[in-house]
């Protein structure tokens, strides 16, 4: 059965975006499935999946701005810049005030340059960086222009700092945490991440993975798929 449209999925922790694509292909016999913006295994939240003819607009949907809620762990630097990596350095966390934290967040607002992490899908001479990282190699990565439209410090319970940001595509929240930690002098890594929004699509109302696992026929999936006219309407809102 061919299905054309967009499926909004609340991705669980511990699996990749590609895992979700492969699950849909195998479970429902779908030939064309893609995702619009990678979420690392650590991350949860909104994953926009395109089915059938909707794969034609995959690049358009992938280019949408994103909104995230996360937690950074100050005082620890990891080799992947998140909690899935190995701790490579620990530093004491100074008694920071919210005002001091806000001043650093402001430095990473608007447009600025960000060096992509080694553990990423960006290619170097045709080979993904994460494969080079597995071989213990570190190569020079040219910085990329990124943008943070807005930020908010949600909670400061040392050494954990909760935050929310809205950013342009191609932004690495892991690196954002790593760089803020270095600027504060104590280092940091991303401990938790939840994608709240991509463009005008929200995680609210997205299908949970346990609910998806209970389905076995493509017909059961149909009520949760946004048809292409509906996708266009939401994008124009």
C-alpha positions as CSV (number, residue, x, y, z in Angstrom):
1,X,0.0,0.0,0.0
2,X,1.3,3.4,-1.0
3,X,1.0,6.2,1.6
4,X,1.8,9.8,0.7
5,X,2.1,12.4,3.4
6,X,4.0,13.4,6.6
7,X,4.0,11.5,9.9
8,X,5.0,13.3,13.1
9,X,6.7,10.9,15.5
10,X,7.8,11.5,19.1
11,X,11.2,9.7,18.8
12,X,12.3,7.8,22.0
13,X,15.7,7.8,23.5
14,X,18.3,5.2,22.4
15,X,17.5,4.9,18.7
16,X,18.6,6.8,15.6
17,X,16.4,8.7,13.1
18,X,17.4,6.0,10.5
19,X,16.2,3.3,12.9
20,X,12.7,5.0,12.8
21,X,12.8,5.1,9.0
22,X,13.7,1.4,8.8
23,X,11.0,0.4,11.2
24,X,8.4,2.1,9.1
25,X,9.7,0.4,5.9
26,X,9.8,-3.1,7.4
27,X,6.6,-2.9,9.5
28,X,4.3,-1.4,6.8
29,X,6.1,-2.3,3.6
30,X,6.6,1.3,2.6
31,X,9.1,1.9,-0.2
32,X,9.8,5.6,0.2
33,X,10.4,6.9,3.7
34,X,12.7,9.7,4.8
35,X,13.3,12.0,7.8
36,X,13.7,15.7,8.0
37,X,16.4,16.4,10.5
38,X,18.6,13.9,12.3
39,X,18.1,13.3,16.1
40,X,21.0,11.6,17.9
41,X,20.2,8.5,19.9
42,X,20.4,10.6,23.1
43,X,17.7,13.0,21.8
44,X,13.9,12.6,22.0
45,X,11.0,14.5,20.5
46,X,9.7,15.6,17.1
47,X,10.9,13.6,14.1
48,X,9.2,14.7,10.8
49,X,8.9,11.6,8.6
50,X,8.0,11.9,4.9
51,X,6.2,9.0,3.1
52,X,5.8,8.3,-0.6
53,X,5.3,11.5,-2.7
54,X,6.1,13.6,0.4
55,X,9.8,12.6,0.0
56,X,9.8,15.2,-2.9
57,X,9.5,18.0,-0.3
58,X,12.0,16.5,2.2
59,X,14.6,19.2,1.6
60,X,12.0,21.9,2.1
61,X,10.9,20.5,5.4
62,X,14.5,19.8,6.5
63,X,15.3,23.5,6.0
64,X,12.8,24.6,8.7
65,X,13.9,26.3,11.9
66,X,14.0,24.1,15.0
67,X,13.1,24.6,18.7
68,X,14.7,22.5,21.4
69,X,14.6,22.0,25.2
70,X,17.8,20.7,26.7
71,X,19.9,20.2,29.8
72,X,23.7,20.7,29.8
73,X,26.0,19.2,32.4
74,X,28.6,21.7,33.5
75,X,32.1,20.6,34.7
76,X,32.5,17.6,32.4
77,X,33.8,17.5,28.8
78,X,33.1,14.4,26.7
79,X,34.6,13.2,23.4
80,X,31.2,13.4,21.7
81,X,30.1,16.6,23.4
82,X,27.1,14.7,24.9
83,X,26.3,12.2,27.6
84,X,26.8,9.2,25.2
85,X,30.5,9.9,25.0
86,X,33.5,9.3,27.3
87,X,34.4,11.9,29.9
88,X,37.8,13.3,28.8
89,X,38.1,16.1,31.3
90,X,36.5,17.3,34.5
91,X,36.7,20.8,35.9
92,X,35.2,22.5,39.0
93,X,32.1,24.5,38.4
94,X,32.3,28.0,39.8
95,X,29.4,29.5,41.8
96,X,27.7,31.1,38.7
97,X,24.8,33.4,39.0
98,X,21.9,33.5,36.5
99,X,23.2,36.9,35.3
100,X,26.6,35.5,34.6
101,X,25.1,32.5,32.7
102,X,22.8,34.8,30.7
103,X,25.8,36.9,29.6
104,X,27.4,33.9,28.1
105,X,24.2,32.7,26.4
106,X,23.9,36.2,24.8
107,X,27.4,35.6,23.3
108,X,25.9,32.6,21.5
109,X,22.9,34.4,20.1
110,X,22.2,35.7,16.6
111,X,24.6,34.6,13.9
112,X,28.0,33.1,14.8
113,X,30.5,30.5,13.7
114,X,30.3,27.0,14.9
115,X,32.8,24.2,14.3
116,X,30.9,20.9,13.7
117,X,31.7,18.0,16.0
118,X,33.9,15.1,14.9
119,X,31.0,12.7,15.7
120,X,28.7,13.9,12.9
121,X,27.5,12.8,9.5
122,X,29.4,15.7,7.7
123,X,31.8,14.2,5.2
124,X,35.5,14.8,4.9
125,X,36.8,13.7,1.5
126,X,33.7,11.6,1.0
127,X,33.9,9.8,4.4
128,X,31.6,10.7,7.3
129,X,33.4,12.4,10.2
130,X,31.9,9.9,12.7
131,X,33.7,7.0,10.9
132,X,37.0,8.9,11.2
133,X,36.3,9.5,14.9
134,X,35.8,5.8,15.4
135,X,39.3,5.3,14.0
136,X,40.7,7.8,16.5
137,X,41.3,10.5,13.9
138,X,40.6,14.2,14.3
139,X,40.5,16.4,11.2
140,X,40.1,20.1,10.7
141,X,36.5,21.1,10.2
142,X,35.8,24.5,8.7
143,X,33.4,26.6,10.9
144,X,29.8,27.1,9.7
145,X,27.6,30.1,10.1
146,X,24.7,29.2,12.4
147,X,22.0,31.2,14.0
148,X,20.1,31.2,17.4
149,X,17.0,33.2,17.1
150,X,16.0,33.0,20.8
151,X,17.2,31.4,24.0
152,X,15.9,31.0,27.6
153,X,17.5,29.7,30.7
154,X,14.9,27.5,32.3
155,X,16.6,26.1,35.4
156,X,20.0,26.3,37.1
157,X,20.6,23.5,39.6
158,X,24.4,23.1,39.6
159,X,25.9,21.4,37.7
160,X,22.8,21.1,35.5
161,X,21.5,23.9,33.4
162,X,18.1,23.7,31.6
163,X,17.6,25.8,28.5
164,X,15.4,26.3,25.5
165,X,16.5,27.6,22.1
166,X,15.1,28.3,18.6
167,X,17.7,27.9,15.9
168,X,18.3,27.6,12.2
169,X,18.9,24.3,10.5
170,X,22.4,22.8,10.6
171,X,22.8,23.7,14.2
172,X,24.6,21.3,16.7
173,X,23.1,21.7,20.2
174,X,25.9,19.4,21.5
175,X,28.5,21.9,20.2
176,X,26.5,24.8,21.6
177,X,26.7,23.2,25.1
178,X,30.4,22.4,24.6
179,X,31.3,25.9,23.5
180,X,29.2,27.6,26.3
181,X,31.0,25.3,28.8
182,X,34.4,26.4,27.5
183,X,33.5,30.0,27.6
184,X,32.4,29.6,31.3
185,X,35.8,28.0,32.0
186,X,34.4,24.7,33.4
187,X,33.4,22.8,30.3
188,X,30.1,21.2,29.6
189,X,28.3,18.5,27.6
190,X,24.7,18.0,26.5
191,X,22.9,15.7,29.0
192,X,19.4,15.7,27.6
193,X,17.7,17.0,24.4
194,X,14.1,17.2,23.3
195,X,13.0,18.6,20.0
196,X,9.8,20.6,20.5
197,X,9.2,22.0,17.0
198,X,10.3,22.0,13.4
199,X,8.9,24.8,11.4
200,X,5.2,24.9,12.2
201,X,5.1,21.2,13.2
202,X,5.0,20.5,16.9
203,X,5.7,17.5,19.0
204,X,2.4,18.0,20.7
205,X,0.1,15.5,19.1
206,X,2.9,13.6,17.5
207,X,2.5,9.8,17.5
208,X,4.4,8.0,20.2
209,X,6.7,5.1,19.3
210,X,4.9,2.7,21.7
211,X,1.7,3.5,19.8
212,X,3.4,3.0,16.5
213,X,4.7,-0.4,17.7
214,X,1.1,-1.6,18.3
215,X,0.2,-1.1,14.6
216,X,0.8,-3.8,12.1
217,X,-1.1,-2.7,9.0
218,X,-0.6,0.3,6.8
219,X,-4.3,1.1,7.2
220,X,-3.8,1.7,10.9
221,X,-1.1,4.3,10.1
222,X,-3.3,6.4,7.8
223,X,-5.2,8.4,10.4
224,X,-1.9,9.7,11.7
225,X,-0.5,10.8,8.3
226,X,-0.9,14.4,7.2
227,X,-1.8,14.6,3.5
228,X,0.2,16.9,1.3
229,X,-2.5,19.7,1.1
230,X,-2.6,19.7,4.9
231,X,1.2,19.9,5.1
232,X,1.2,22.9,2.8
233,X,-1.4,24.6,4.9
234,X,0.5,24.1,8.1
235,X,3.7,25.4,6.5
236,X,2.0,28.6,5.5
237,X,0.6,29.4,8.9
